[in-house]
Amino acid sequence: MNIQAAFTYITNTIAPVYEPREAAGIAHLLLEHITGLNKLDRIVYKDKMLEPAQQSQLEQGVAALLQHQPIQYITGTAWFYDMELLVNPEVLIPRPETAGLVEWIVNDAQVKHIKLLDIGTGSGCIPLAVKKALPASEAWGIDVSAGALTIAKANASRQQLDVHFTQVNVLDDAATAALPAFDIIVSNPPYIRQSERIGMQQQVLDYEPALALFVPDEDALLFYRRITQLALRKLQPGGALYFEINEALGPEVVQLVEKAGFANVQLRQDLYGKDRMVKGAYLPNV
Protein backbone atom coordinates (compact mmCIF):
# COMPACT_ATOMS: atom_id res chain seq x y z
CA MET A 1 0.00 0.00 0.00
CA ASN A 2 1.37 3.43 -0.92
CA ILE A 3 0.88 6.65 1.07
CA GLN A 4 -2.01 7.91 -1.03
CA ALA A 5 -3.83 4.57 -0.78
CA ALA A 6 -3.15 4.50 2.97
CA PHE A 7 -4.86 7.88 3.40
CA THR A 8 -7.93 6.65 1.51
CA TYR A 9 -7.95 3.42 3.50
CA ILE A 10 -7.88 5.22 6.84
CA THR A 11 -10.62 7.73 5.99
CA ASN A 12 -12.91 5.09 4.49
CA THR A 13 -12.43 2.62 7.33
CA ILE A 14 -13.07 5.07 10.16
CA ALA A 15 -15.97 6.80 8.35
CA PRO A 16 -18.60 5.07 10.53
CA VAL A 17 -17.01 6.61 13.64
CA TYR A 18 -15.86 10.09 12.54
CA GLU A 19 -17.23 12.95 10.46
CA PRO A 20 -15.46 13.32 7.06
CA ARG A 21 -13.41 16.41 7.97
CA GLU A 22 -12.34 14.93 11.32
CA ALA A 23 -11.52 11.61 9.65
CA ALA A 24 -9.26 13.38 7.15
CA GLY A 25 -7.47 15.27 9.92
CA ILE A 26 -6.96 12.06 11.87
CA ALA A 27 -5.63 10.28 8.77
CA HIS A 28 -3.06 13.02 8.25
CA LEU A 29 -1.91 12.81 11.88
CA LEU A 30 -1.63 9.02 11.79
CA LEU A 31 0.31 9.00 8.53
CA GLU A 32 2.69 11.70 9.71
CA HIS A 33 3.32 9.65 12.85
CA ILE A 34 3.92 6.45 10.86
CA THR A 35 5.98 7.84 7.99
CA GLY A 36 7.70 10.82 9.61
CA LEU A 37 6.71 12.88 6.55
CA ASN A 38 4.78 16.13 6.78
CA LYS A 39 1.70 16.80 4.64
CA LEU A 40 3.62 18.40 1.76
CA ASP A 41 6.16 15.59 1.66
CA ARG A 42 3.38 13.02 1.65
CA ILE A 43 1.91 14.70 -1.43
CA VAL A 44 5.28 14.66 -3.18
CA TYR A 45 5.91 11.03 -2.19
CA LYS A 46 2.31 9.85 -2.46
CA ASP A 47 3.39 6.74 -4.41
CA LYS A 48 5.97 5.71 -1.82
CA MET A 49 5.15 2.26 -0.49
CA LEU A 50 4.75 1.67 3.24
CA GLU A 51 7.28 -0.68 4.78
CA PRO A 52 5.94 -3.82 6.49
CA ALA A 53 6.45 -2.30 9.96
CA GLN A 54 4.63 0.84 8.88
CA GLN A 55 1.80 -1.22 7.42
CA SER A 56 1.48 -2.99 10.78
CA GLN A 57 1.42 0.37 12.60
CA LEU A 58 -1.29 1.52 10.23
CA GLU A 59 -3.49 -1.49 10.93
CA GLN A 60 -3.02 -1.15 14.68
CA GLY A 61 -3.79 2.56 14.55
CA VAL A 62 -6.98 2.08 12.54
CA ALA A 63 -8.13 -0.68 14.90
CA ALA A 64 -7.58 1.65 17.87
CA LEU A 65 -9.47 4.48 16.14
CA LEU A 66 -12.42 2.17 15.56
CA GLN A 67 -12.41 1.59 19.33
CA HIS A 68 -12.71 5.39 19.75
CA GLN A 69 -9.17 5.79 21.08
CA PRO A 70 -8.09 9.43 20.61
CA ILE A 71 -5.51 9.91 17.86
CA GLN A 72 -3.31 11.81 20.34
CA TYR A 73 -2.99 8.73 22.53
CA ILE A 74 -2.21 6.59 19.48
CA THR A 75 0.59 8.89 18.33
CA GLY A 76 1.58 9.76 21.90
CA THR A 77 1.68 13.48 21.18
CA ALA A 78 -0.56 16.54 21.03
CA TRP A 79 0.12 20.09 19.84
CA PHE A 80 -0.39 22.97 22.25
CA TYR A 81 0.91 26.53 22.02
CA ASP A 82 3.29 25.57 19.20
CA MET A 83 4.73 22.75 21.30
CA GLU A 84 4.49 19.04 20.52
CA LEU A 85 3.76 17.57 23.95
CA LEU A 86 3.82 13.96 25.05
CA VAL A 87 0.45 12.60 26.19
CA ASN A 88 -0.94 9.30 27.37
CA PRO A 89 -4.11 8.22 29.22
CA GLU A 90 -2.60 9.52 32.48
CA VAL A 91 -3.22 13.11 31.29
CA LEU A 92 -5.93 15.09 29.53
CA ILE A 93 -5.32 15.97 25.92
CA PRO A 94 -4.56 19.75 25.82
CA ARG A 95 -7.32 21.73 24.12
CA PRO A 96 -7.56 25.10 22.31
CA GLU A 97 -9.75 26.51 25.10
CA THR A 98 -6.87 26.12 27.53
CA ALA A 99 -4.56 27.93 25.13
CA GLY A 100 -6.96 30.87 25.45
CA LEU A 101 -6.41 30.84 29.20
CA VAL A 102 -2.63 30.92 28.66
CA GLU A 103 -3.01 33.87 26.27
CA TRP A 104 -4.98 35.77 28.91
CA ILE A 105 -2.26 35.21 31.51
CA VAL A 106 0.57 36.14 29.14
CA ASN A 107 -1.19 39.27 27.88
CA ASP A 108 -1.89 40.40 31.46
CA ALA A 109 1.67 39.85 32.64
CA GLN A 110 3.06 43.36 32.97
CA VAL A 111 6.03 42.00 34.89
CA LYS A 112 7.77 39.28 32.93
CA HIS A 113 9.35 37.60 35.98
CA ILE A 114 6.06 36.41 37.46
CA LYS A 115 5.92 33.35 39.70
CA LEU A 116 3.10 31.07 38.59
CA LEU A 117 1.47 27.96 40.05
CA ASP A 118 -0.68 25.64 37.91
CA ILE A 119 -2.90 23.34 39.97
CA GLY A 120 -3.79 19.99 38.40
CA THR A 121 -1.12 20.43 35.77
CA GLY A 122 -1.57 17.15 33.88
CA SER A 123 0.73 17.21 30.86
CA GLY A 124 2.21 20.47 32.14
CA CYS A 125 0.82 22.36 29.15
CA ILE A 126 -0.12 25.56 31.04
CA PRO A 127 3.13 26.26 32.94
CA LEU A 128 5.22 25.12 29.97
CA ALA A 129 3.37 27.51 27.65
CA VAL A 130 3.71 30.39 30.10
CA LYS A 131 7.42 29.67 30.57
CA LYS A 132 7.89 29.54 26.81
CA ALA A 133 6.12 32.88 26.34
CA LEU A 134 7.71 34.52 29.41
CA PRO A 135 11.20 33.01 29.80
CA ALA A 136 11.98 35.15 32.86
CA SER A 137 8.99 33.71 34.75
CA GLU A 138 9.21 31.02 37.42
CA ALA A 139 6.63 28.33 36.69
CA TRP A 140 5.36 25.56 38.97
CA GLY A 141 2.92 22.74 38.34
CA ILE A 142 1.36 20.43 40.90
CA ASP A 143 -0.79 17.34 40.47
CA VAL A 144 -2.05 14.51 42.64
CA SER A 145 -1.18 11.98 39.93
CA ALA A 146 2.36 10.60 39.83
CA GLY A 147 1.74 9.33 36.30
CA ALA A 148 0.74 12.78 35.11
CA LEU A 149 3.85 14.32 36.65
CA THR A 150 6.05 11.82 34.83
CA ILE A 151 4.61 13.08 31.54
CA ALA A 152 4.86 16.74 32.61
CA LYS A 153 8.53 16.36 33.54
CA ALA A 154 9.25 14.57 30.25
CA ASN A 155 7.60 17.44 28.39
CA ALA A 156 9.69 20.01 30.25
CA SER A 157 12.84 18.12 29.30
CA ARG A 158 11.69 17.73 25.70
CA GLN A 159 10.90 21.43 25.37
CA GLN A 160 14.05 22.44 27.28
CA LEU A 161 11.98 24.52 29.69
CA ASP A 162 12.70 24.83 33.39
CA VAL A 163 9.41 24.21 35.22
CA HIS A 164 9.15 22.92 38.78
CA PHE A 165 6.74 19.96 38.96
CA THR A 166 5.82 18.33 42.26
CA GLN A 167 3.18 15.95 43.61
CA VAL A 168 0.65 17.75 45.82
CA ASN A 169 -3.02 17.05 46.51
CA VAL A 170 -4.73 20.44 46.45
CA LEU A 171 -7.43 19.11 48.80
CA ASP A 172 -4.77 18.35 51.45
CA ASP A 173 -4.28 21.54 53.49
CA ALA A 174 -1.11 20.23 55.13
CA ALA A 175 0.47 19.51 51.75
CA THR A 176 -0.44 22.87 50.23
CA ALA A 177 0.81 24.73 53.30
CA ALA A 178 4.37 23.96 52.23
CA LEU A 179 3.96 25.79 48.90
CA PRO A 180 5.59 29.23 48.58
CA ALA A 181 3.80 32.44 47.58
CA PHE A 182 2.94 33.15 43.93
CA ASP A 183 1.97 36.06 41.71
CA ILE A 184 -0.44 33.96 39.67
CA ILE A 185 -2.39 30.83 40.49
CA VAL A 186 -4.15 29.10 37.61
CA SER A 187 -6.13 25.90 37.34
CA ASN A 188 -8.11 23.87 34.86
CA PRO A 189 -9.57 21.59 37.55
CA PRO A 190 -12.06 18.73 37.24
CA TYR A 191 -15.38 20.43 36.50
CA ILE A 192 -17.67 18.04 34.62
CA ARG A 193 -20.60 16.88 36.72
CA GLN A 194 -21.25 13.14 36.80
CA SER A 195 -24.70 13.76 35.31
CA GLU A 196 -23.05 15.36 32.28
CA ARG A 197 -21.51 12.04 31.21
CA ILE A 198 -24.59 11.53 29.04
CA GLY A 199 -23.87 12.91 25.61
CA MET A 200 -20.09 13.10 26.05
CA GLN A 201 -17.82 11.69 23.37
CA GLN A 202 -16.88 8.04 23.84
CA GLN A 203 -13.24 8.96 23.17
CA VAL A 204 -13.25 11.09 26.33
CA LEU A 205 -15.26 8.75 28.54
CA ASP A 206 -13.32 5.61 27.65
CA TYR A 207 -9.77 6.93 27.52
CA GLU A 208 -9.15 10.29 29.23
CA PRO A 209 -8.50 10.20 33.01
CA ALA A 210 -11.73 10.48 35.02
CA LEU A 211 -9.70 11.85 37.94
CA ALA A 212 -9.04 15.00 35.89
CA LEU A 213 -12.56 15.33 34.51
CA PHE A 214 -15.36 14.69 36.96
CA VAL A 215 -16.79 16.15 40.16
CA PRO A 216 -19.86 15.08 42.16
CA ASP A 217 -23.13 16.73 41.12
CA GLU A 218 -23.77 17.72 44.72
CA ASP A 219 -20.47 19.65 44.95
CA ALA A 220 -19.64 20.80 41.42
CA LEU A 221 -17.60 23.76 42.70
CA LEU A 222 -15.43 21.64 45.02
CA PHE A 223 -12.10 22.42 43.37
CA TYR A 224 -12.93 26.05 42.62
CA ARG A 225 -13.79 26.61 46.28
CA ARG A 226 -10.69 24.91 47.66
CA ILE A 227 -8.33 26.53 45.13
CA THR A 228 -9.85 29.95 45.82
CA GLN A 229 -9.24 29.42 49.53
CA LEU A 230 -5.66 28.37 48.80
CA ALA A 231 -5.17 31.44 46.61
CA LEU A 232 -6.13 33.71 49.52
CA ARG A 233 -3.23 32.20 51.47
CA LYS A 234 -0.65 31.89 48.72
CA LEU A 235 -1.10 34.85 46.37
CA GLN A 236 1.06 37.93 46.68
CA PRO A 237 -0.90 41.21 46.98
CA GLY A 238 -1.61 42.39 43.45
CA GLY A 239 -1.61 38.80 42.21
CA ALA A 240 -4.36 37.06 40.26
CA LEU A 241 -6.34 33.83 40.17
CA TYR A 242 -7.34 32.29 36.81
CA PHE A 243 -9.71 29.38 36.21
CA GLU A 244 -10.89 27.35 33.26
CA ILE A 245 -14.54 26.56 33.98
CA ASN A 246 -17.54 24.45 33.09
CA GLU A 247 -19.51 26.53 30.58
CA ALA A 248 -22.70 25.90 32.61
CA LEU A 249 -21.24 27.29 35.85
CA GLY A 250 -19.89 30.70 34.86
CA PRO A 251 -22.08 32.86 37.15
CA GLU A 252 -21.60 30.45 40.05
CA VAL A 253 -17.80 30.54 39.78
CA VAL A 254 -17.82 34.34 39.46
CA GLN A 255 -19.97 34.61 42.58
CA LEU A 256 -17.71 32.22 44.50
CA VAL A 257 -14.56 34.19 43.63
CA GLU A 258 -16.23 37.53 44.41
CA LYS A 259 -17.55 36.32 47.77
CA ALA A 260 -14.04 35.19 48.69
CA GLY A 261 -12.94 38.83 48.35
CA PHE A 262 -11.31 38.95 44.93
CA ALA A 263 -11.67 42.18 42.97
CA ASN A 264 -12.40 42.94 39.32
CA VAL A 265 -13.71 39.42 38.69
CA GLN A 266 -14.09 38.79 34.96
CA LEU A 267 -15.83 36.06 32.97
CA ARG A 268 -14.59 35.40 29.44
CA GLN A 269 -15.80 33.23 26.58
CA ASP A 270 -13.76 30.77 24.53
CA LEU A 271 -13.38 30.59 20.74
CA TYR A 272 -16.86 29.07 20.51
CA GLY A 273 -18.60 31.77 22.54
CA LYS A 274 -18.98 29.60 25.64
CA ASP A 275 -18.29 30.83 29.18
CA ARG A 276 -14.87 29.28 29.79
CA MET A 277 -12.52 31.44 31.90
CA VAL A 278 -12.67 33.45 35.11
CA LYS A 279 -10.10 35.83 36.58
CA GLY A 280 -10.02 37.55 39.94
CA ALA A 281 -7.48 40.09 41.26
CA TYR A 282 -6.07 39.70 44.77
CA LEU A 283 -6.04 43.21 46.25
CA PRO A 284 -6.28 42.67 50.00
CA ASN A 285 -5.52 46.28 50.98
CA VAL A 286 -7.97 47.92 48.60
NUMITI-521836 format. One line per 3 residues: number of its first residue (from 1); their letters; for each residue x, y, z of C-alpha. Coordinates in pm, 1 decimal, decimal comma. Layout:
NUM	A	X/Y/Z | ...;
This chain:
1	MNI	0,0/0,0/0,0 | 137,2/342,8/-92,1 | 88,3/664,6/107,4;
4	QAA	-200,6/790,8/-103,4 | -382,8/457,4/-77,7 | -315,1/450,1/296,8;
7	FTY	-485,8/788,4/339,6 | -793,1/665,4/151,2 | -794,7/341,6/349,8;
10	ITN	-788,0/522,1/684,5 | -1061,6/772,7/599,0 | -1291,2/508,5/449,1;
13	TIA	-1243,2/262,1/732,6 | -1307,2/507,1/1016,2 | -1597,2/680,4/835,0;
16	PVY	-1860,4/507,1/1053,1 | -1701,1/660,6/1364,5 | -1585,9/1008,6/1254,3;
19	EPR	-1723,2/1295,1/1045,7 | -1546,1/1331,7/705,8 | -1340,6/1641,2/797,1;
22	EAA	-1234,3/1493,2/1131,8 | -1151,7/1160,7/964,9 | -925,6/1337,8/714,9;
25	GIA	-747,3/1527,1/992,1 | -695,6/1205,8/1186,9 | -563,1/1027,8/877,4;
28	HLL	-305,5/1302,2/824,8 | -190,5/1280,7/1188,0 | -162,9/902,4/1179,0;
31	LEH	31,1/899,7/853,1 | 269,5/1170,0/970,6 | 331,5/964,8/1284,8;
34	ITG	392,0/645,4/1086,0 | 598,4/784,1/798,6 | 770,1/1082,3/960,8;
37	LNK	671,3/1288,2/655,4 | 477,8/1613,3/677,8 | 170,3/1680,1/463,6;
40	LDR	361,5/1840,3/175,7 | 616,1/1559,1/165,9 | 337,5/1301,8/165,4;
43	IVY	191,0/1469,6/-142,8 | 528,3/1466,1/-317,8 | 591,2/1103,5/-219,0;
46	KDK	230,5/984,6/-245,8 | 338,9/673,6/-441,3 | 596,9/570,7/-181,9;
49	MLE	514,6/225,5/-48,6 | 475,1/167,5/324,3 | 728,0/-67,8/477,6;
52	PAQ	593,8/-381,8/649,0 | 645,3/-230,3/996,4 | 462,6/84,1/887,6;
55	QSQ	180,5/-121,9/742,2 | 148,4/-298,8/1077,9 | 141,5/36,6/1260,2;
58	LEQ	-129,4/152,2/1023,1 | -348,7/-149,0/1092,7 | -302,1/-114,9/1468,5;
61	GVA	-379,0/255,9/1454,9 | -697,8/208,1/1254,4 | -813,0/-67,9/1490,2;
64	ALL	-757,8/165,2/1786,9 | -947,0/447,6/1613,5 | -1241,7/216,6/1556,1;
67	QHQ	-1241,2/158,7/1932,6 | -1271,3/538,8/1974,7 | -916,9/579,1/2108,2;
70	PIQ	-808,5/942,8/2060,8 | -550,9/990,5/1786,5 | -330,8/1181,1/2033,8;
73	YIT	-298,6/872,7/2253,2 | -220,8/659,2/1948,2 | 59,1/889,3/1832,5;
76	GTA	158,4/975,7/2190,5 | 168,4/1348,0/2117,6 | -56,4/1654,3/2103,3;
79	WFY	11,6/2008,8/1983,5 | -39,3/2296,9/2224,5 | 90,8/2653,2/2202,2;
82	DME	329,3/2556,7/1919,9 | 473,4/2274,7/2129,9 | 448,7/1904,2/2051,7;
85	LLV	375,6/1756,8/2394,6 | 382,1/1395,5/2505,3 | 45,5/1260,1/2618,7;
88	NPE	-93,7/930,0/2736,8 | -411,1/821,9/2921,9 | -260,0/952,5/3247,9;
91	VLI	-322,1/1311,4/3129,0 | -592,7/1508,8/2953,5 | -531,9/1596,9/2591,6;
94	PRP	-456,4/1975,1/2582,5 | -731,6/2173,3/2411,8 | -755,6/2510,2/2231,3;
97	ETA	-975,0/2650,7/2509,8 | -687,0/2611,8/2753,2 | -455,8/2793,5/2512,7;
100	GLV	-696,1/3086,7/2545,1 | -641,2/3083,9/2919,7 | -262,9/3091,9/2866,3;
103	EWI	-301,4/3386,9/2627,4 | -498,1/3577,5/2891,0 | -225,8/3521,4/3151,2;
106	VND	56,9/3614,2/2913,9 | -119,3/3926,5/2788,0 | -189,3/4040,0/3145,5;
109	AQV	167,3/3984,7/3264,4 | 305,9/4336,3/3297,2 | 603,0/4200,3/3489,4;
112	KHI	777,2/3927,9/3293,1 | 935,2/3760,4/3597,5 | 606,1/3640,7/3746,4;
115	KLL	592,5/3335,2/3969,8 | 309,6/3106,8/3859,4 | 147,2/2795,7/4005,3;
118	DIG	-68,2/2564,3/3791,4 | -289,9/2333,7/3997,4 | -379,4/1998,6/3839,5;
121	TGS	-111,5/2043,0/3577,0 | -157,1/1715,0/3387,9 | 72,7/1720,9/3086,3;
124	GCI	220,5/2046,9/3213,6 | 82,1/2236,3/2915,4 | -11,6/2555,5/3103,8;
127	PLA	313,2/2625,8/3294,4 | 521,8/2512,3/2997,4 | 337,4/2750,7/2765,1;
130	VKK	371,4/3039,2/3010,2 | 742,0/2967,2/3057,5 | 789,0/2954,3/2680,9;
133	ALP	611,9/3288,0/2633,9 | 771,4/3451,6/2940,7 | 1120,3/3300,9/2979,5;
136	ASE	1197,7/3514,5/3286,3 | 899,4/3370,8/3474,9 | 920,7/3102,1/3742,5;
139	AWG	663,1/2832,9/3669,0 | 536,0/2556,0/3896,9 | 292,3/2273,9/3833,8;
142	IDV	135,8/2042,6/4090,1 | -78,9/1733,9/4046,5 | -204,9/1451,3/4264,3;
145	SAG	-117,7/1198,4/3992,9 | 236,2/1060,1/3982,6 | 173,6/933,2/3629,9;
148	ALT	74,1/1278,3/3510,8 | 384,8/1432,3/3665,3 | 604,7/1181,6/3483,3;
151	IAK	460,9/1307,5/3154,5 | 485,8/1674,4/3261,4 | 853,0/1635,9/3353,6;
154	ANA	925,2/1457,0/3025,2 | 760,2/1743,6/2838,8 | 968,9/2001,0/3025,4;
157	SRQ	1283,9/1811,8/2929,7 | 1169,3/1772,8/2570,0 | 1089,5/2143,4/2537,3;
160	QLD	1404,8/2243,6/2728,3 | 1197,6/2452,1/2969,4 | 1270,0/2483,0/3339,5;
163	VHF	941,0/2420,6/3521,7 | 915,4/2291,6/3877,6 | 673,8/1996,2/3896,0;
166	TQV	582,2/1833,2/4226,1 | 318,1/1595,1/4360,9 | 65,0/1774,5/4581,7;
169	NVL	-302,5/1704,7/4650,6 | -473,1/2044,1/4645,1 | -743,0/1910,8/4880,2;
172	DDA	-477,1/1835,0/5145,0 | -428,0/2153,7/5348,8 | -111,4/2022,9/5512,7;
175	ATA	46,9/1951,1/5175,4 | -43,6/2286,8/5022,8 | 80,8/2473,3/5330,3;
178	ALP	437,4/2395,6/5222,8 | 395,7/2578,5/4890,4 | 559,0/2923,3/4857,8;
181	AFD	379,6/3244,4/4757,8 | 294,1/3314,6/4393,2 | 197,1/3606,4/4171,4;
184	IIV	-44,2/3396,2/3967,4 | -239,3/3082,5/4048,9 | -414,6/2910,4/3761,1;
187	SNP	-613,4/2590,0/3734,2 | -811,2/2386,9/3485,9 | -956,8/2159,0/3754,8;
190	PYI	-1206,1/1873,5/3724,3 | -1537,7/2043,0/3650,0 | -1766,9/1804,1/3461,6;
193	RQS	-2060,4/1688,2/3672,4 | -2124,7/1314,0/3679,6 | -2470,0/1375,8/3530,6;
196	ERI	-2304,5/1535,9/3228,2 | -2151,4/1203,9/3121,1 | -2458,9/1153,1/2904,5;
199	GMQ	-2386,9/1290,9/2560,5 | -2009,0/1309,7/2605,2 | -1781,7/1168,6/2337,2;
202	QQV	-1688,2/804,3/2384,0 | -1323,9/896,1/2317,5 | -1325,1/1109,5/2632,6;
205	LDY	-1525,8/874,7/2854,2 | -1332,0/560,7/2765,2 | -977,3/692,9/2751,9;
208	EPA	-915,1/1028,6/2922,8 | -849,5/1020,1/3300,5 | -1172,6/1047,8/3501,7;
211	LAL	-970,2/1185,0/3793,5 | -903,5/1499,6/3589,3 | -1255,6/1533,5/3451,4;
214	FVP	-1536,5/1468,8/3696,5 | -1679,3/1615,2/4016,2 | -1986,0/1508,3/4216,4;
217	DED	-2313,2/1673,0/4111,6 | -2377,1/1771,9/4472,1 | -2047,3/1964,6/4494,6;
220	ALL	-1963,6/2079,9/4141,7 | -1760,1/2375,7/4270,2 | -1543,1/2163,8/4501,7;
223	FYR	-1209,9/2242,3/4336,7 | -1293,1/2605,0/4262,2 | -1379,0/2660,9/4628,3;
226	RIT	-1068,9/2491,1/4766,1 | -832,8/2653,1/4512,7 | -984,8/2995,3/4581,9;
229	QLA	-923,9/2942,4/4953,4 | -566,4/2836,9/4880,4 | -516,6/3144,5/4661,2;
232	LRK	-613,2/3370,6/4951,8 | -323,3/3220,5/5147,4 | -64,7/3188,6/4871,7;
235	LQP	-110,2/3484,9/4636,7 | 106,0/3792,6/4667,8 | -90,0/4121,2/4698,2;
238	GGA	-161,3/4238,7/4344,7 | -161,1/3879,9/4220,8 | -436,2/3706,1/4025,7;
241	LYF	-634,4/3382,9/4016,9 | -733,7/3229,0/3681,3 | -971,3/2937,9/3620,6;
244	EIN	-1089,4/2735,5/3325,8 | -1454,0/2655,5/3398,4 | -1754,3/2445,2/3309,4;
247	EAL	-1951,4/2653,1/3058,4 | -2270,0/2590,4/3261,1 | -2124,2/2728,6/3584,5;
250	GPE	-1989,1/3070,1/3486,1 | -2208,0/3285,8/3714,6 | -2159,6/3044,8/4004,7;
253	VVQ	-1779,8/3054,4/3977,9 | -1782,0/3433,8/3946,3 | -1997,1/3461,3/4258,3;
256	LVE	-1771,0/3222,3/4450,4 | -1456,3/3419,4/4363,0 | -1623,2/3752,9/4441,5;
259	KAG	-1755,0/3631,7/4777,3 | -1404,0/3519,5/4869,4 | -1294,2/3882,8/4835,2;
262	FAN	-1130,9/3894,5/4492,8 | -1166,8/4217,9/4296,8 | -1239,8/4293,8/3931,7;
265	VQL	-1370,9/3941,7/3869,4 | -1409,1/3878,8/3495,7 | -1582,9/3605,8/3296,6;
268	RQD	-1459,5/3539,8/2944,0 | -1579,8/3322,5/2657,7 | -1375,8/3076,5/2453,1;
271	LYG	-1338,3/3059,4/2074,4 | -1685,7/2906,6/2050,7 | -1859,6/3177,4/2254,0;
274	KDR	-1898,5/2960,4/2564,2 | -1829,2/3082,8/2918,3 | -1486,8/2927,7/2979,1;
277	MVK	-1251,8/3144,0/3190,2 | -1266,5/3344,8/3511,0 | -1009,6/3582,8/3657,5;
280	GAY	-1001,5/3755,1/3994,0 | -748,4/4009,1/4125,5 | -607,2/3970,3/4477,3;
283	LPN	-603,9/4321,4/4624,8 | -628,2/4266,9/5000,2 | -552,5/4627,6/5097,8;
286	V	-797,5/4792,3/4859,9;
